[in-house]
Amino acid sequence: MITCYVNNCFTDLELSDKIKTIIDNQFDNLTKFYFQKQMAWYITAFVTPHLTLMFTEWEGTAAYIILSIAAIGLIGMLLLEVIAMKVEGFKKYFSQGWNWFDIAINPVYAVFIILKVQTSNDTDSELK
């Protein structure tokens, strides 16, 4: 006959509560901070420069500097996506739909910057 001591015998419910507590603690300490850091990086390096350009009349060099800041921020996010791709594996990474958007935004933004520079160069030459 197997005896069960009070301190060493857990029911499934008690064990699942302990596992839930551990998972919640890990989320609060690690995962939540990681995603807050990612969001802060995105807002600081990508959203803020674009809002600045939208609500100011900056042209020329100032606008290029702000677009460069946004491009650097986007490159940083691309590097994080490449790291995630290496960790997860190529097939698994692209099996999740939102990762397609995360990768596609980079060439789209590069085209946007090229068109913005060409358009501003065309308007500069017309003014002369």
N, C-alpha and C positions, 0 to 999 in steps of 0.2 A: 504494500500500500504506500502511495506517495503522499507525503504530508506537505502542506502549503503553509509557509510562514506568512504572517500578516504583512510584513514589510517587503517581502520578495514576490508576492503573488499579485499580479495586475490583471484586471479584466481587460477585454479589448477596448472598452469605452475609456477606461483610464489611460491606457497606452495611446489611444488616438488623440486624447486631449493633450498628453505630453508632447506628442509629435507635432500637433498643431501649434502648441506654444513655442516649440523650437523653430518651426518654419516662420511663424509670425515674428519672432525675435530676429531671425536672419534677414527677413524682408525689411524690418524697421532699421536694422543696423547697416546693411550692405546694399541691397537692391534699391531701396527707396533713395538713398543718397546718390547712387550711380545715375539713376534716371533724372534726379533733380539737377545733377551736374551736367548731364547731356542737354537738358532743356535750357539751362542757363547759358551754355556754350552756343546753342542754336540761336537763342534770342539775342545774345550779345554780338555774335559774329555775323549773323545773317539777317535777322529781321530788323534790328535797329538801323543798320546802314540803309536798308531799303525804305524804311519809314522816314528816315532823314531826307533821302532824295525825293520822296513823294511830297513832303510837306515843306520843302525849302526850294529856293530858286537857284541852287548851286549848279553851275555849269563848268565845263572845262576841267582843269586840273583837280579841283576839289571833288568833282563828281567821280573822276577816275580813281582818286585815292579812296573814296568811300566804296566804290565798286571793287577795288582791289582788296579792301578789308573783308568785304563779303565773300570774295572768291577764296581768300585764305581760310576763312571760316568754313567754307564748303569743302575745301581740300582736307581740312582737319576731320570733318565728318566723314569724308570718303575714306580716309585712312582707317577710321574706326570701323567702317563697313568692311573694308578689306580684311582687317583683323578678325572680325566676326565671321567672314567667309572662310578664312583659314581654320578657325576653331571648329565651326560647324561642319565644314565640308561643302564642296561646291554644289552638289545636287540638293542636299538638305537646305542650304542657304536659299537657293532659288525656288525651292518648293513652297516657300512662304511668299505670298503675293506682295506684301508691303516692301520687301527687299528689292523688288524690281523697280519700284518708285524711288527708293533710296539711291540706287545706282543710276537710274535714268536722269535724275535731276542734275547731275554733274555735266554731261554733254549738253543738255538743254540750256543750262546756265552759261556754259562756255559760248554757245551760239548767241545767246542773249547779249553777252558782253561784246562779242565781235560785231554784232549788228549795231549795238549802241555806239561803239567807237566809230564805225563806218558812217553811221547816220550823223553823228556830231561832226565828223570831218567833212562830210558833204555840206552841211549847213555852214561850217566855218569858211569853206571855199566859196560858197555862194555870197557870203557877206563881204568878201574882199573884192 
